[in-house]
Amino acid sequence: MDVLKTKLSQVLPIFRAKRAQLLERYSDVAVASVTVEQIIGGMRSVPAVLCDTSSVSPSEGLRIRGIPILDLSDATPEEIFFLLATGERPTDEERTALSRLLTEHAVLPDEVLAVLRAMQPTAHPMAMLSAALLAMEHRSAFRRAYESGASKDQLWEYTLEDCIALLSSITSIAAAIYRLKFRDGVLIEPDPSLDWSANFARMLGVSDDPRWADLVRLYLVLHSDHEGGNVSAFTGITVASALSDPFYAISAALDGLAGPLHGLANQECLAFILDIRQRFNGIPSNDQLREFCWERLRNGQVIPGYGHAVLRVTDPRFTAFYKFAEHYGLDDDCIAIAKRLYQVVPDVLREHGKAKNPYPNVDAISGSLLYDFGMTEFTFYTVMFGVSRALGICAQILFHRMVGSPIVRPKSVTLAELEQMAQNATATQPAS
């Protein structure tokens, strides 16, 4: 804990000063306008959330603290969390210390295991993960400190303590869910000699192939953060802004991630690829794929894994996974189909003319890689996503506690009020 706490103590004055200067100099400056469509359409593209950990641009994709994600594809999740939290990449000594901290405490609390065993066999793995984190809430150092009267300037320290406890346990929790629900129910104990992601890969018990451990590492890195406006991150930030502790906040964030419009996309993409394999009894030719895609589009269906709410280029996270498959020579049916779709779909969508972005996102290939190594249980894929995204949301929550962000409280309007606002705005506009 000391190594990360020390670094955060060093950068804390910088974070606070930058925020204070912005407020002092520009507090009354309007930086954007909002349309009726944006208000009705889920606040899409409305700049209203402070997120210092990562950014996503239409032309470049994800950057972690200003660094393109492709430049971080060889990093470990520990390095990513350190970078997200502090704005700096760790030294070897700092990375080793953080890795040791996370793996030495990678235990599954007895009360959590009892909750998991008590849940119905039909319980969704994401419901199990969310419930398990809530079962740990009684351990919250943040809540104890707040109830004991700790000052607001100190609360970030207890937030950090909770984040480390949560991240230390979440891999063991997720692995236990997988073993209990999909395997023989025998749990695999963590190995303190391994780092965070290698330990997770081992405890899952999916494969002993070193490439599997490397895939888990890459998966956790690529899915770790994606701005603050997506459903899971925004939910986590909002819950934590009420001074709810990280166990409450991350549990709530994962509930948002479980939605079909957010974290389930990778399994839907894989289901699409498996349907293609079944229809063509193997790997179709490019011409067969092209006609198949046109058939879907003519029927009003989309091509899963293609398009993105923000990006207008190939998702660099897709590129990282694609390079992983190329590096290790992975070319089973699902991966081969994913690669052929990449050769065919962008041209089809450009010709179709309705897609704002004809390029693949990360979900177009991520599920196929998990499937290739033997993790064929679709409903667990979002748990993998959740373990990774906990890194970024914990870092975002920690940042907001460090700089003393207030409670999130956007203004809502009724349909009648919105109509009146639109009429007033129209009346004041000059005639064209």
C-alpha positions as CSV (number, residue, x, y, z in Angstrom):
1,M,0.0,0.0,0.0
2,D,2.8,2.4,0.9
3,V,4.4,2.5,-2.6
4,L,1.1,3.6,-4.3
5,K,0.0,5.8,-1.4
6,T,3.4,7.6,-1.5
7,K,3.1,8.2,-5.3
8,L,-0.5,9.5,-4.9
9,S,0.6,11.8,-2.1
10,Q,3.1,13.3,-4.5
11,V,0.7,13.9,-7.4
12,L,-2.2,14.9,-5.2
13,P,-1.3,18.6,-5.0
14,I,-0.9,18.7,-8.8
15,F,-4.4,17.2,-9.4
16,R,-6.0,19.5,-6.9
17,A,-4.2,22.6,-8.1
18,K,-5.1,21.9,-11.7
19,R,-8.8,21.5,-10.9
20,A,-8.8,24.6,-8.7
21,Q,-7.2,26.7,-11.4
22,L,-9.7,25.6,-14.0
23,L,-12.6,26.5,-11.6
24,E,-11.0,29.9,-10.8
25,R,-10.2,30.9,-14.3
26,Y,-13.1,29.5,-16.3
27,S,-16.0,28.7,-14.0
28,D,-18.5,30.8,-15.9
29,V,-17.3,29.8,-19.4
30,A,-19.8,27.9,-21.5
31,V,-18.0,25.0,-23.2
32,A,-20.8,23.4,-25.1
33,S,-24.5,23.6,-26.1
34,V,-27.0,20.9,-25.7
35,T,-29.7,19.9,-28.2
36,V,-33.1,18.5,-27.6
37,E,-32.0,15.3,-29.3
38,Q,-29.1,14.9,-26.9
39,I,-31.3,15.3,-23.9
40,I,-33.9,12.8,-25.1
41,G,-31.2,10.5,-26.6
42,G,-29.4,9.7,-23.3
43,M,-27.0,12.7,-23.2
44,R,-25.0,11.3,-26.1
45,S,-21.8,13.3,-26.7
46,V,-22.7,15.9,-24.0
47,P,-19.4,16.9,-22.3
48,A,-20.5,16.7,-18.6
49,V,-18.3,14.2,-16.8
50,L,-14.7,14.8,-15.5
51,C,-12.5,11.8,-16.3
52,D,-8.8,12.3,-16.0
53,T,-7.8,8.6,-16.4
54,S,-8.6,8.0,-20.1
55,S,-10.0,9.5,-23.2
56,V,-11.5,8.2,-26.5
57,S,-11.3,10.2,-29.7
58,P,-13.0,9.3,-32.9
59,S,-9.8,9.3,-34.9
60,E,-7.4,7.6,-32.4
61,G,-9.4,5.5,-30.0
62,L,-8.5,4.8,-26.3
63,R,-5.7,6.6,-24.6
64,I,-4.7,5.9,-21.0
65,R,-3.4,9.0,-19.4
66,G,-2.6,10.3,-22.9
67,I,-0.8,7.1,-24.0
68,P,-2.4,5.2,-27.0
69,I,-3.6,1.8,-25.8
70,L,-1.6,0.0,-28.5
71,D,1.6,1.4,-26.9
72,L,0.5,-0.3,-23.6
73,S,-0.4,-3.7,-25.0
74,D,2.7,-5.3,-23.4
75,A,2.0,-3.8,-20.0
76,T,0.6,-5.7,-17.0
77,P,-2.7,-4.8,-15.3
78,E,-0.7,-3.6,-12.3
79,E,1.2,-1.1,-14.5
80,I,-2.1,0.0,-16.0
81,F,-3.7,0.6,-12.6
82,F,-0.7,2.5,-11.4
83,L,-0.8,4.7,-14.5
84,L,-4.5,5.3,-14.2
85,A,-4.3,6.3,-10.6
86,T,-1.1,8.4,-10.6
87,G,-0.7,9.6,-14.2
88,E,2.8,8.0,-14.3
89,R,4.1,4.6,-15.3
90,P,5.6,2.7,-12.4
91,T,9.2,1.9,-11.9
92,D,10.1,-1.8,-11.8
93,E,10.2,-1.5,-8.0
94,E,6.8,0.1,-7.8
95,R,5.2,-2.4,-10.2
96,T,6.7,-5.3,-8.2
97,A,5.4,-3.8,-4.9
98,L,1.9,-3.3,-6.2
99,S,1.8,-6.8,-7.8
100,R,2.9,-8.3,-4.5
101,L,0.2,-6.3,-2.6
102,L,-2.5,-7.5,-4.9
103,T,-1.6,-11.1,-5.0
104,E,-0.7,-11.6,-1.4
105,H,-4.2,-10.6,-0.5
106,A,-5.9,-12.4,-3.3
107,V,-8.0,-14.5,-0.9
108,L,-11.7,-15.4,-1.2
109,P,-13.3,-14.3,2.1
110,D,-15.4,-17.1,3.8
111,E,-18.5,-14.9,3.9
112,V,-18.3,-14.3,0.2
113,L,-17.9,-18.0,-0.7
114,A,-20.9,-18.7,1.5
115,V,-23.0,-16.2,-0.5
116,L,-21.9,-17.6,-3.8
117,R,-22.7,-21.2,-2.7
118,A,-26.1,-20.1,-1.5
119,M,-27.2,-18.5,-4.8
120,Q,-29.5,-20.3,-7.1
121,P,-27.9,-22.5,-9.8
122,T,-29.6,-20.3,-12.4
123,A,-28.1,-17.1,-11.0
124,H,-26.2,-15.1,-13.7
125,P,-22.5,-14.9,-13.1
126,M,-22.7,-11.1,-13.1
127,A,-25.3,-11.2,-10.4
128,M,-23.0,-13.4,-8.4
129,L,-20.1,-11.0,-8.9
130,S,-22.1,-8.0,-7.8
131,A,-23.5,-9.8,-4.8
132,A,-20.0,-11.0,-3.8
133,L,-18.7,-7.5,-3.7
134,L,-21.6,-6.3,-1.6
135,A,-20.9,-9.2,0.8
136,M,-17.4,-7.6,1.3
137,E,-18.8,-4.2,2.1
138,H,-18.7,-4.7,5.8
139,R,-14.9,-4.6,5.5
140,S,-14.9,-1.1,4.0
141,A,-12.2,1.1,5.6
142,F,-13.8,4.1,3.9
143,R,-17.1,3.6,5.6
144,R,-15.5,3.1,9.0
145,A,-13.4,6.2,8.5
146,Y,-16.3,8.3,7.4
147,E,-18.4,7.2,10.4
148,S,-15.5,7.9,12.7
149,G,-15.4,11.5,11.5
150,A,-12.4,11.5,9.1
151,S,-11.9,14.7,7.2
152,K,-12.8,14.9,3.6
153,D,-9.1,15.5,2.8
154,Q,-8.3,12.1,4.3
155,L,-11.1,10.1,2.6
156,W,-9.0,9.4,-0.5
157,E,-6.6,7.3,1.6
158,Y,-9.4,5.0,2.8
159,T,-10.8,4.9,-0.8
160,L,-7.4,3.6,-1.9
161,E,-7.4,1.0,0.9
162,D,-10.8,-0.2,-0.3
163,C,-9.8,-0.2,-3.9
164,I,-6.8,-2.4,-3.2
165,A,-8.9,-4.8,-1.1
166,L,-11.5,-5.0,-3.8
167,L,-9.0,-5.5,-6.7
168,S,-7.1,-8.1,-4.6
169,S,-10.2,-10.2,-4.1
170,I,-12.1,-9.7,-7.3
171,T,-10.0,-12.2,-9.3
172,S,-10.5,-14.9,-6.7
173,I,-14.2,-14.1,-6.6
174,A,-14.5,-14.3,-10.4
175,A,-12.5,-17.5,-10.6
176,A,-14.6,-19.0,-7.8
177,I,-17.8,-18.1,-9.8
178,Y,-16.4,-19.8,-12.8
179,R,-15.3,-23.0,-11.0
180,L,-18.6,-23.2,-9.0
181,K,-20.9,-22.6,-12.0
182,F,-19.2,-24.1,-14.9
183,R,-16.6,-26.6,-13.7
184,D,-16.3,-29.2,-10.9
185,G,-16.7,-26.7,-8.0
186,V,-13.2,-27.3,-6.8
187,L,-11.5,-23.9,-6.2
188,I,-7.9,-23.3,-7.2
189,E,-5.9,-21.4,-4.6
190,P,-3.9,-18.3,-5.6
191,D,-0.2,-18.6,-6.0
192,P,1.6,-15.6,-4.4
193,S,4.6,-16.0,-6.7
194,L,2.5,-15.0,-9.7
195,D,1.3,-11.5,-10.7
196,W,-2.3,-10.4,-10.7
197,S,-3.4,-11.5,-14.2
198,A,-1.3,-14.8,-14.2
199,N,-2.9,-15.7,-10.9
200,F,-6.3,-15.0,-12.3
201,A,-5.6,-17.2,-15.4
202,R,-4.4,-20.0,-13.2
203,M,-7.3,-19.9,-10.7
204,L,-9.8,-20.1,-13.6
205,G,-8.3,-23.4,-14.6
206,V,-9.2,-23.1,-18.2
207,S,-5.8,-23.9,-19.7
208,D,-2.2,-24.4,-18.7
209,D,-1.0,-22.9,-22.0
210,P,1.2,-19.9,-21.4
211,R,-0.6,-18.2,-24.2
212,W,-3.8,-18.3,-22.2
213,A,-2.1,-16.4,-19.3
214,D,-0.9,-13.8,-21.8
215,L,-4.4,-13.5,-23.3
216,V,-5.9,-12.9,-19.8
217,R,-3.2,-10.2,-19.2
218,L,-4.0,-8.5,-22.5
219,Y,-7.7,-8.8,-22.0
220,L,-7.5,-7.1,-18.6
221,V,-5.3,-4.3,-20.0
222,L,-7.4,-3.5,-23.0
223,H,-10.8,-3.4,-21.2
224,S,-9.5,-1.6,-18.1
225,D,-10.9,1.9,-18.8
226,H,-12.9,3.8,-21.5
227,E,-13.6,7.3,-20.3
228,G,-16.2,8.2,-17.6
229,G,-19.4,8.5,-19.6
230,N,-20.1,4.8,-20.4
231,V,-22.8,3.2,-18.3
232,S,-20.6,1.3,-15.9
233,A,-18.1,4.0,-15.3
234,F,-20.7,6.7,-14.9
235,T,-22.7,4.6,-12.5
236,G,-19.7,3.9,-10.4
237,I,-18.7,7.6,-10.3
238,T,-22.2,8.6,-9.5
239,V,-22.7,6.1,-6.6
240,A,-19.3,7.0,-5.2
241,S,-20.0,10.7,-5.4
242,A,-22.7,10.2,-2.7
243,L,-19.7,9.0,-0.5
244,S,-20.8,5.4,-0.9
245,D,-17.7,3.2,-0.5
246,P,-16.0,1.5,-3.5
247,F,-17.7,-1.9,-2.7
248,Y,-21.1,-0.3,-3.2
249,A,-19.9,1.7,-6.2
250,I,-18.2,-1.1,-8.1
251,S,-21.1,-3.5,-7.5
252,A,-23.5,-0.9,-8.9
253,A,-21.1,-0.3,-11.9
254,L,-21.1,-4.0,-12.7
255,D,-24.9,-4.1,-12.6
256,G,-24.7,-1.5,-15.5
257,L,-22.1,-3.5,-17.3
258,A,-24.4,-6.5,-17.3
259,G,-26.8,-4.8,-19.6
260,P,-27.2,-6.1,-23.2
261,L,-26.3,-2.6,-24.6
262,H,-23.1,-2.4,-22.7
263,G,-21.0,-5.4,-21.5
264,L,-22.7,-8.3,-23.4
265,A,-21.6,-7.2,-26.8
266,N,-18.6,-9.6,-27.0
267,Q,-20.8,-12.7,-26.4
268,E,-23.3,-11.5,-29.0
269,C,-20.5,-11.1,-31.5
270,L,-19.2,-14.6,-30.8
271,A,-22.8,-16.0,-31.2
272,F,-22.9,-14.3,-34.6
273,I,-19.6,-16.0,-35.6
274,L,-20.8,-19.4,-34.4
275,D,-24.0,-19.0,-36.4
276,I,-21.8,-18.3,-39.5
277,R,-19.8,-21.4,-38.8
278,Q,-22.9,-23.5,-38.5
279,R,-24.5,-22.1,-41.6
280,F,-21.5,-22.7,-43.8
281,N,-20.4,-25.9,-41.9
282,G,-17.0,-24.3,-41.4
283,I,-15.2,-21.2,-42.6
284,P,-17.0,-19.5,-45.5
285,S,-15.2,-17.8,-48.4
286,N,-15.0,-14.0,-48.6
287,D,-17.7,-14.0,-51.3
288,Q,-20.0,-16.1,-49.1
289,L,-19.4,-13.8,-46.2
290,R,-20.1,-10.8,-48.3
291,E,-23.4,-12.1,-49.5
292,F,-24.3,-13.2,-46.0
293,C,-23.7,-9.7,-44.6
294,W,-25.8,-8.1,-47.4
295,E,-28.6,-10.5,-46.6
296,R,-28.5,-9.3,-42.9
297,L,-28.5,-5.7,-43.9
298,R,-31.4,-6.1,-46.3
299,N,-33.4,-7.7,-43.5
300,G,-32.7,-4.7,-41.3
301,Q,-30.2,-6.5,-39.1
302,V,-26.8,-5.1,-38.0
303,I,-23.4,-6.7,-38.2
304,P,-22.4,-7.4,-34.6
305,G,-19.0,-6.0,-33.6
306,Y,-18.9,-3.3,-36.2
307,G,-19.5,0.4,-35.5
308,H,-18.9,2.4,-32.3
309,A,-20.6,5.2,-30.5
310,V,-17.5,7.4,-30.6
311,L,-14.8,5.8,-32.9
312,R,-14.6,6.4,-36.6
313,V,-11.6,4.1,-37.2
314,T,-10.7,0.5,-36.4
315,D,-10.7,0.1,-32.6
316,P,-7.1,-0.1,-31.6
317,R,-8.1,-2.7,-29.0
318,F,-9.3,-4.9,-31.9
319,T,-6.0,-4.4,-33.5
320,A,-4.2,-5.5,-30.4
321,F,-6.2,-8.7,-30.2
322,Y,-5.7,-9.3,-33.9
323,K,-2.0,-8.9,-33.5
324,F,-2.1,-11.3,-30.6
325,A,-3.8,-14.0,-32.8
326,E,-1.3,-13.4,-35.5
327,H,1.7,-13.5,-33.1
328,Y,0.7,-16.9,-31.7
329,G,-0.6,-18.3,-35.0
330,L,-4.2,-18.7,-33.7
331,D,-6.4,-19.6,-36.6
332,D,-9.3,-21.9,-35.4
333,D,-12.7,-21.5,-37.1
334,C,-14.0,-18.7,-35.0
335,I,-10.8,-16.6,-35.2
336,A,-10.5,-17.3,-38.9
337,I,-14.1,-16.1,-39.4
338,A,-13.4,-13.0,-37.3
339,K,-10.4,-12.2,-39.5
340,R,-12.4,-12.7,-42.7
341,L,-15.2,-10.5,-41.5
342,Y,-12.6,-7.8,-41.0
343,Q,-11.6,-8.2,-44.7
344,V,-15.2,-8.0,-45.9
345,V,-17.5,-6.0,-43.6
346,P,-16.0,-2.5,-43.8
347,D,-16.4,-2.4,-47.6
348,V,-19.9,-3.8,-47.3
349,L,-20.9,-1.2,-44.7
350,R,-19.3,1.6,-46.7
351,E,-21.3,0.6,-49.8
352,H,-24.4,0.3,-47.7
353,G,-23.9,3.8,-46.6
354,K,-25.8,3.9,-43.4
355,A,-23.1,3.1,-40.8
356,K,-21.3,6.0,-39.3
357,N,-18.3,3.8,-38.6
358,P,-17.8,0.7,-40.8
359,Y,-14.9,-0.6,-38.7
360,P,-14.7,-3.3,-36.0
361,N,-14.7,-2.6,-32.3
362,V,-13.0,-4.7,-29.6
363,D,-16.0,-7.1,-29.3
364,A,-15.6,-8.3,-32.9
365,I,-12.7,-10.6,-31.9
366,S,-12.3,-10.7,-28.1
367,G,-14.9,-13.5,-27.5
368,S,-13.5,-15.6,-30.2
369,L,-10.1,-15.6,-28.5
370,L,-11.6,-16.7,-25.1
371,Y,-13.6,-19.4,-26.9
372,D,-10.5,-20.7,-28.7
373,F,-8.7,-21.4,-25.4
374,G,-11.7,-23.3,-24.0
375,M,-13.7,-20.7,-22.2
376,T,-16.9,-21.5,-24.0
377,E,-19.4,-20.2,-21.4
378,F,-20.8,-17.1,-22.9
379,T,-22.4,-15.7,-19.7
380,F,-19.0,-15.5,-18.0
381,Y,-17.4,-13.2,-20.6
382,T,-18.9,-10.1,-19.0
383,V,-17.4,-11.2,-15.7
384,M,-14.0,-11.1,-17.4
385,F,-14.9,-7.6,-18.7
386,G,-16.0,-6.6,-15.1
387,V,-12.7,-7.7,-13.5
388,S,-10.8,-5.6,-16.0
389,R,-13.1,-2.6,-15.8
390,A,-12.9,-2.5,-12.0
391,L,-9.3,-1.3,-12.5
392,G,-10.4,1.9,-14.3
393,I,-13.5,2.6,-12.3
394,C,-11.6,2.2,-9.0
395,A,-9.0,4.7,-10.4
396,Q,-11.7,7.1,-11.4
397,I,-13.4,6.9,-8.0
398,L,-10.0,7.4,-6.3
399,F,-9.3,10.5,-8.5
400,H,-12.6,12.1,-7.6
401,R,-12.0,11.6,-3.9
402,M,-8.5,13.0,-4.2
403,V,-9.7,16.2,-5.8
404,G,-12.9,16.4,-3.7
405,S,-15.5,16.2,-6.4
406,P,-19.0,17.0,-5.3
407,I,-22.0,14.7,-5.6
408,V,-23.2,14.1,-9.2
409,R,-26.5,15.8,-9.7
410,P,-27.5,16.7,-13.3
411,K,-30.7,18.7,-13.9
412,S,-33.6,16.8,-15.3
413,V,-36.5,18.3,-17.2
414,T,-40.0,17.2,-18.0
415,L,-41.2,16.8,-21.6
416,A,-43.3,20.0,-21.2
417,E,-40.3,21.9,-19.8
418,L,-38.1,20.7,-22.6
419,E,-40.6,21.7,-25.2
420,Q,-40.8,25.2,-23.6
421,M,-37.0,25.5,-23.6
422,A,-36.9,24.6,-27.2
423,Q,-39.6,27.1,-28.2
424,N,-37.8,29.8,-26.2
425,A,-34.5,29.0,-27.9
426,T,-36.2,29.0,-31.4
427,A,-37.8,32.3,-30.7
428,T,-34.5,34.0,-29.9
429,Q,-32.7,32.7,-32.9
430,P,-32.2,35.2,-35.8
431,A,-34.2,34.5,-38.9
432,S,-32.2,32.9,-41.7
